[in-house]
Amino acid sequence: MNSSVPDFEVGIIGGGPAGSSMACYLAKAGVKCVVFERELFPRPHVGESLVPSSTRVFKDLDFLGQMEEAKFPHKFGAVWTTDDEKPAYVHDLEGLSPEYNVDIRFDERKQEGMEDRNYTYHVDRGKFDLMLLKHAQKLGATVYDGVKVARVDFGPEHPDVYFNIGPKEMSVSCKMVVDCSGRQTFLGNQLKLKIQDKVFDQYAIHSWFDGYDRKVFAKRDTNLDYIYIHFLPISNTWIWQIPITDTVTSLGVVTQKKNFAKSKEDREKFFWQTVGSRPLIAETLRKSDRIRPFKDEGDYSYAMSQLAGDRFMLVGDAGRFVDPIFSTGVSIALNSARFAHKDILKAIEKNDFSRASFSDYETKLRRGTKNWYEFISVYYRLNVLFTYFISDHNYRLDVLKLLQGDVYDEDAPEVLTKMKAMVSKVEQNEKHPWHKLLGDLTSDAFRPQIETDAGRLAALSCNKSASAFSSVVISQSGKSLALTFNNPSKISALATLEGKSLKATIVPARDASGKSGCEDDQPLMLTATVDPNTEPRSLTGVISMNGCPSCSPLEFHAARQPRAGGGGAH
C-alpha cells in the first residue's frame, strides 16, 4: 500500500546484466534500491559473448578485477566464414578479395577511456550474472532472489511492487520502477507497450560442446578465442561459435521462424541437418561431446512504443531487442543502465519522476538501438557489403566502431549512411554484380520513408481539440507502416497497407497506469489513400476521433522526401 515515505527509492525488476548493473550504479551513488529476480542464480542463459563497450561499465563499477579473476576467455576480435569450397564473397568488385572468411581485431581502434584494453570477454552467463548480482548486493543494493513480481500498481503516490513469498502476497513501495526483466518484458506487457518486429523473426537452438576443435577454422593461433559467425547456405541462417572455457564451446544455429521445427525431437534433427550444410563444422562437432541439453530461443525481435513513462523506465532487453548477430544484448543492457542511472539520479534530486525527466536516456537509447537495427538490417540484406567495407581501409575503423558498440552518439553514422545508400543502389540495378546476393529478410528495410512536405500537420489531441504537429514520418516495412508524429508523447500508430488503402488506429501514449489520458480512452482513427506507384510516394487521408461523430475529421497529405536510406519501424 502507498504511504508518504516509500520503502525504496528505486525498485528493479530483474537481476540479469541490466538489473544488476543498474543496482550497482545506484547503490554506488547511495540510492536505496531493491532488485527482484525470479530465478535462483546461477542458471544457464544465452548471450555469452560481449562487445568492447561493455568494458566501460565494468570499469565504472570497479568490476574489471573480478572479470579477470574469473578467467573468462578474452575476446580480441571476430571472424565471419562461409563455405570454404564455395565462397560467398567471390566477386572481385572494386578490390573485394575472394577470401572465404574475414576477421577484425578490436585493438585496431582504441576506445575512449579504455585505451589500456584491447579485448572484451566471452562469459559463462550463469557464473557472470551471479557475480554481477552479488557485486550489486555488496555495494548496498537489496536483492530478493527467487522472487517473481506479480504486478506493479501505479497508485496516486508511489508505485507498489507486488510479489509472493510462499502463499503470501507482499508488496513494497518505491519512488519509481525500472524494468530490467529482459525478454520477459514485464512492464512492456503489463502496460501494452510491446511492438513485435515483423522483419526479424529469428529463432535459435544451441548447446555447449566439450572438445570442439577451434583450430579447424582459426587462420592463426591468435584467433582461437575470437567469436566465429559461420554462414550457412540456408537463407538468413548462421551459426555462432563462442569459447566458454579452454575446452568448452557454445554453438547455436539462428534461423527464421519459418525454418524452425515445432517439436523438440524435430528441432534437434533440424540442428544437425542445418549444421550438416557446412560439412567441416558438422565433422568437428561430431568429434566433440555435447554437455548440455539443446535449448531453443524464439521471438527475438521487438520494440516498445516508449522506453520511459511517469515513474518507470525500461532498460536492456526489457526495452528493445533486435537480433544476436553482433552480440549486442549484454552490451545494450549494461550501457542502457549506464545512461539511465544518470537520469534517475537527477529525478531523485529534483523529486520529479515524470517521463520528461528520463528524456535524455530515451533519446540516447532510441538513437543507439536504431543504429544497431540499421546496421543489422544492412548485414542481412547484403552480407558481401559488410565484407567490402571491412576490407576497405577507408571504412574499416568506422565499421569497427559499430562492432565495438559505440553507436549512441551519432544520429546517422557516416559509414552506415554510405552502406544504406549502396544497398539502395544495388536494389535498383538488376545488372549489378551483387544484386543476386540480396537477402530477403530485410528486403523492405531501405525503402524511402514518407514524410510530410513543408508546413504543419495538425492532428486531434486527446482533449478533442486540434494541436499542431510539424511533421509525421511513415516508415514502410513490407505491408506494415509505422507512423511517428513529431511529438511522440502524444500519438503513434502502426498500420497495414492493403492495395491502395490504409487504415490505422492511432494510439495515444499511455502513462504508468496504462491509461492514455484521453476521454473514454478513445483512440484516433486514420484512413488514407496511397498513390498507385509500387512504393507509396504520398498519402492523402483523414484523422478522426473514434466514436466521436461531433469531432470534425482532419485532412492531411504526406509526401515522401527522397533520402539515401531509411528503416522500418524502430
Protein Blocks (a to p, Z undefined) as FASTA:
>chain_A
ZZfbdfbfbdcedjbfklmmmmmmmmmnopacddddfbdcddddehiaccfklmmmmmmn
opmmmmmmnopacdfbdcddddfklcfklnopghiacbfbdcddfklpccehilmbcbdc
dddfklmmmmmmmmmmmnopacdehiacfbdcddfkbccddddehjbdcddddfbdcdfe
bjnommlmmnopaccdfklmcdcdddddehiafklmmmbfklmmpccddddfbghiacdd
ddfblmbccddddddfklpcfblmlmmmmmmmmmmmmmmlmmmmmmpccfbdcdddehkb
acdfbfbdehiacehjlloccbfklopmmmmmmmmmmmmmmmmmmmmmnopabfklmmmm
mmmmmmmmmmmmmmmmmmmmmmmlmmmmmmpmklmmmmmmmmnopaklbmbafklmmmmm
mmmmmmmmmkbmklmmpcfklmmmmgccddddedjdddddfkopacddfbdcdddehjbc
cdddfblmlbgcddddehjbccddddddddfkopahiahhiacdddddddfbfbdfbdcd
ddddehiakbccddddddddddfbdcddZZ
